Amino acid sequence: MYDFTYQKPASLADAASILSGDADAKALAGGMTYIPVLKQRLAKPSAIVDLSGLGLSGITVAGGTVTIGAMTTHGTVANSAEVKAAIPALAALAGGIGDEAVRHRGTIGGSLANNDPAACYPSAVLALGATITTNKRAIAADDYFQGMFTTALEEGEIITSVSFPVPERAAYEKFRNPASRYAIVGVFVAKFATGARVAVTGASQSGVFRHAGMEAALSANFSPDATAGVTTEADNMNGDIHASAEYRAHLVGVVTKRAVAKA
Amino acid sequence: MPQVTLTVNGKQHTVEVEGRTLLVELLREKLGLTGTHVGCDTSQCGACVVHVDGVSAKSCTMLAVQANGTSVTTIEGLAAADGTLHPMQEMFREHHALQCGFCTPGMVMSAIDLVNSNPAGLTEKEIREGLEGNLCRCTGYHNIVKAIAAAAPLMHAK
C-alpha cells in the first residue's frame, strides 16, 4: 500500500472541504472494498478522509419511509428490528453481504458510492426507488447509478443517508459466487400500489439495471409464473470464468422467479 | 507520523504508525502479538479476526489509525491471568478442533463473537453459517462446529 495522510474530520463540512480541495484525497467509509484496493496498489490517494466521525449512522422509520445513515453497517441493518419489520427484504439483503466480520464494518454509503457491478445494495436502492441524500442534494435512484463503478456523485460530494419507501412486498435473491459471496446474479423485486420494480445486479456490463420486461409482467401479475415468458438479452451481460454472458442472462429469469416466490 | 492510542487485551498502548499501517501489522509487528495470523491478506480467510470494541473484525482489512480509541481483544487476551483457558479455547482443545492450527486464532475469535451475539443458542446450521468468513484448509470444520456448540452453554452460564 502506498502511504497517505490520514484525516478524520469531525464535521461534514470539514470532510467536504478536504475532499473538494484535493482531487487526490479519497473518502473512507467501512473500507471493506477500498482497503483491499489500496493494498493492491490500485489507487494512490494523497489523503484518506475517514467519515466515521461525522455521526452518519442510524436508522429511522417514519411515514412509510426507512432512512438509513450512510455509515450504518450491514450488520446493523441486518439485525435492526425496525428494518426487519418495515422492509424485511432489505434486512435480509444486508445480512447476506460478505461475512459476519465484513458486515461489522462495511457500510451502505460506502457500497453505494463504490457501485460495484456485483454489489447487493444497488439492487435494493434501485428496485425500491430510494432517494440518496448527500451533503449537497437529494438524488433519485433512477438518476444515481450510471454504470459500473460510476455514480451521479460529484467530487467532494458525500452520501449522508438513503431513504427507502416501504413496499407492499419485496424480496432479494442472490445467486452468489461461493468464494467471494458477490452476486453472479442478484435480483431485488418490489411490489408497490403503482406497480412492480425489478433491479438486477451482478449480471450486466453496465452495472445494476431495471428490467423493463420483468416489471411489465410483474406489474400485471405479481406471481412467479408471470416471469415465465420474459427473456433477457445476453448482449450486454458480463461473461467471466464464473459464468458466461448467456448463463447470466438465463440466471436473471431463474433468480427473478425465485425472488417473486419469496416476496 | 500518526499516533494511535488503543487498548489491547486490557492494556493501553500509544504507538506511532504510518497512515497505511494495518491493524494486524500494529498487533504483530509493533506489539509482538503474533497470535493473530495473516492468511490470505484479502479479507476472505478470517485468520486475522480480532474483536474491536467487542465485535469481530478482519484486522488485515482495517487501518491501525481506524482503531484509535478502540478496545481490541486478540487471542492472547482470552485466557485468565493464571492460564485458565477461555471456555471456547477449552472446548477447541477438548474436541480437537484444530489440525495445523493456523486458522485457530481467527476461528476462536469469530466463534466467541458468534456465541455472544446469539444468547438464545445456536443450531449447527447457524454455527456453520456464522463461520462463513473463516476458512480451515485442513477441513477440520466438523470438530470446530462441535467445539462451538459445546462452548456456547458454558459461555452463557458464566
Interface residues (C-beta under 8 A of the other chain):
Chain A: M1 Y2 D3 F4 T5 Y6 K8 L28 G31 M32 I35 P36 L38 K39 I48 D50 S52 G75 G98 D99 E100 A101 V102 H104 R105 A179 S180 R181
Chain B: P2 E18 G19 R20 L22 D41 T42 S43 Q44 G46 V49 V52 V55 S56 A57 K58 T61 M62 L63 V65 Q66 N68 S110 D113 L114 G130 E132 G133 N134
